[in-house]
Structure formats: structure tokens, C-alpha cells
């Protein structure tokens, strides 16, 4: 995966404050919103990159991982785990060498590492780990928003796995021991499962945040009022302030997608208002608009 400079996309410095990030995102989201550029793929791509940059940089934990690991920030936990494993393994080897080599010759050390029968067994075949398998699992958008179990068939065996809410499209998880059989008594390989998540007809997902458009009639936009919108958790009533402008974006905190492996945490839902101009006006209505235009 090529490195994407999220700071450059938002037009901010690495020292930017959360307020700087928020302001830059809002400005660019309005500029590139797909509903304002329905046939402009470049604008749509820019909008997606802006959302992705905001998703990462507005989250302190993600931003820290991004600053430290760059394009590999999404695998920061795995990298740290592997580093700790290698460090512990290295420490254990050093300890074994120190304990065995004290007061012993090299032959004793060799036997302590590989057993007293090392010379006799040197001709035996090595124990090797089995082959790793890869597979793809397709999920519906709503399925990915809730923790659930699924059963997979691997090499004729059924595997029941738990899929946490918030899994991302393209994300890969490792299921240990469910790859090919080990060689000469070695451990089985692992299964690497990549998720393919279908798009939703209404909601657009960027990380843990969701984006939706809402057609607001002119009268409500001008005079204010109350509307009802759909969220993943049900319908929500919103108050629209008078003189609401076209392209206005509001945020519903905690109404977005579940955060992966963080129970009870959710992203946000961003609603963009698009004012719908009335059509088929009567003569009376046209007259009223004419009077309004004259002040």
C-alpha cells in the first residue's frame, strides 16, 4: 500500500491542533461533496480522501499510530506484538546461552540447545510449520455493524468464528492453526481471512464514521422546523434552525459505525442538507416569491 500523506490532503501541518483538523475537514468536505459534483470522479475521490484523512487524524490514538508507522499504521498492534515476541525470544536465547556456556565447552552448549541425542538425531527431518491459507469472506453492510458468528468450511472442516462489530472492508485477520497440516509433527499453518463488505444504498462509510445526504425542503430551510432521519440504530428527530444553508453539514455524535473491538464505542454520523427547490408553483406562489425578491 502506497503512503498517503493525510496532513497534505487536509492542507495542515503535523503540529495541527484538533480544531485545525476539524476546520480543514469541514471546508474540504463541503468543497468536494459528491452531491455537488455528481459526475466528477476526481471530486468524489478527493472527498473520499478527505474523509479518510479526517477519520485518522481526528482520532488521537489513530493519529499517534499513523505518525509512528506511516502506511502501516493499521497494523501497529500486530507490529508491536511481533516486536515484543522477538524481544522475549531474543532474551530467552541469550539467557540459555549464558547459563549453558558457563563452565562448559561448546559441545555441552550444543547438546543443551538440541538435546543429549543431538548427534544421533542430526540426520532426522526438520519439523516445519504447515502452509498458510488465505480466504475471502463477504459480508453485508448491516452484518458488519454487529458482532456475530459465522461457520466456515476449510479443508472439509467446519470452523465457527466470532466476527467483531466494526470489521472494515479489506481487513485481514489471522485464525491460528487452521491452515495446512504441519510437516513431520510441526504446527499447522494459519488461515488469513480477508473481509469484503458490501456498500449500503444510503450510508457511506469512512472508517467508523457514516455520511448521509438529506433533501431539505425550501420552507423548512428558511423557516426552520423538525425532520426525521434514519440512523443504524433507528430513526432520529432533528431540529433544523431557520435560514439553514445548502450544503450545511451536521454531526450526530455516536451514531456512526461501531469501533472494531471496542464495545460501546461508535463513530459519528454526518448529515449533509441539500435544499430542494419547489417545482410546479401556482401563480399565487410565484407572486409571493416575487414579492419576497423585492424585499
Secondary structure as the mmCIF struct_conf table of DSSP 4:
data_model
#
loop_
_struct_conf.conf_type_id
_struct_conf.id
_struct_conf.beg_label_comp_id
_struct_conf.beg_label_asym_id
_struct_conf.beg_label_seq_id
_struct_conf.end_label_comp_id
_struct_conf.end_label_asym_id
_struct_conf.end_label_seq_id
HELX_RH_AL_P HELX_RH_AL_P1 UNK A 6 UNK A 10
TURN_TY1_P TURN_TY1_P1 UNK A 11 UNK A 11
TURN_TY1_P TURN_TY1_P2 UNK A 14 UNK A 15
HELX_RH_AL_P HELX_RH_AL_P2 UNK A 18 UNK A 32
HELX_RH_3T_P HELX_RH_3T_P1 UNK A 34 UNK A 36
BEND BEND1 UNK A 37 UNK A 37
TURN_TY1_P TURN_TY1_P3 UNK A 38 UNK A 39
HELX_RH_AL_P HELX_RH_AL_P3 UNK A 41 UNK A 57
TURN_TY1_P TURN_TY1_P4 UNK A 58 UNK A 58
BEND BEND2 UNK A 59 UNK A 59
HELX_RH_AL_P HELX_RH_AL_P4 UNK A 60 UNK A 69
HELX_RH_3T_P HELX_RH_3T_P2 UNK A 70 UNK A 75
HELX_RH_AL_P HELX_RH_AL_P5 UNK A 76 UNK A 101
TURN_TY1_P TURN_TY1_P5 UNK A 102 UNK A 103
HELX_RH_AL_P HELX_RH_AL_P6 UNK A 106 UNK A 114
TURN_TY1_P TURN_TY1_P6 UNK A 116 UNK A 117
HELX_RH_AL_P HELX_RH_AL_P7 UNK A 118 UNK A 121
TURN_TY1_P TURN_TY1_P7 UNK A 122 UNK A 123
BEND BEND3 UNK A 124 UNK A 124
HELX_LH_PP_P HELX_LH_PP_P1 UNK A 125 UNK A 127
STRN STRN1 UNK A 128 UNK A 128
HELX_LH_PP_P HELX_LH_PP_P2 UNK A 129 UNK A 132
STRN STRN2 UNK A 133 UNK A 139
TURN_TY1_P TURN_TY1_P8 UNK A 141 UNK A 142
HELX_RH_3T_P HELX_RH_3T_P3 UNK A 143 UNK A 145
BEND BEND4 UNK A 146 UNK A 146
STRN STRN3 UNK A 148 UNK A 154
TURN_TY1_P TURN_TY1_P9 UNK A 155 UNK A 156
STRN STRN4 UNK A 157 UNK A 163
TURN_TY1_P TURN_TY1_P10 UNK A 165 UNK A 166
HELX_LH_PP_P HELX_LH_PP_P3 UNK A 167 UNK A 168
TURN_TY1_P TURN_TY1_P11 UNK A 169 UNK A 170
STRN STRN5 UNK A 172 UNK A 175
TURN_TY1_P TURN_TY1_P12 UNK A 176 UNK A 177
BEND BEND5 UNK A 179 UNK A 180
HELX_LH_PP_P HELX_LH_PP_P4 UNK A 181 UNK A 182
STRN STRN6 UNK A 183 UNK A 183
TURN_TY1_P TURN_TY1_P13 UNK A 184 UNK A 185
HELX_LH_PP_P HELX_LH_PP_P5 UNK A 186 UNK A 188
STRN STRN7 UNK A 191 UNK A 197
HELX_LH_PP_P HELX_LH_PP_P6 UNK A 198 UNK A 200
BEND BEND6 UNK A 201 UNK A 202
STRN STRN8 UNK A 204 UNK A 206
TURN_TY1_P TURN_TY1_P14 UNK A 207 UNK A 208
STRN STRN9 UNK A 209 UNK A 217
HELX_RH_AL_P HELX_RH_AL_P8 UNK A 218 UNK A 223
STRN STRN10 UNK A 225 UNK A 231
TURN_TY1_P TURN_TY1_P15 UNK A 232 UNK A 233
STRN STRN11 UNK A 234 UNK A 240
HELX_LH_PP_P HELX_LH_PP_P7 UNK A 241 UNK A 241
TURN_TY1_P TURN_TY1_P16 UNK A 242 UNK A 243
HELX_LH_PP_P HELX_LH_PP_P8 UNK A 244 UNK A 245
TURN_TY1_P TURN_TY1_P17 UNK A 246 UNK A 247
STRN STRN12 UNK A 249 UNK A 252
TURN_TY1_P TURN_TY1_P18 UNK A 253 UNK A 254
BEND BEND7 UNK A 256 UNK A 256
HELX_LH_PP_P HELX_LH_PP_P9 UNK A 257 UNK A 257
STRN STRN13 UNK A 258 UNK A 258
HELX_LH_PP_P HELX_LH_PP_P10 UNK A 259 UNK A 259
TURN_TY1_P TURN_TY1_P19 UNK A 260 UNK A 261
TURN_TY1_P TURN_TY1_P20 UNK A 263 UNK A 264
STRN STRN14 UNK A 266 UNK A 266
STRN STRN15 UNK A 269 UNK A 276
HELX_LH_PP_P HELX_LH_PP_P11 UNK A 277 UNK A 278
BEND BEND8 UNK A 280 UNK A 280
HELX_RH_AL_P HELX_RH_AL_P9 UNK A 283 UNK A 293
TURN_TY1_P TURN_TY1_P21 UNK A 294 UNK A 294
#
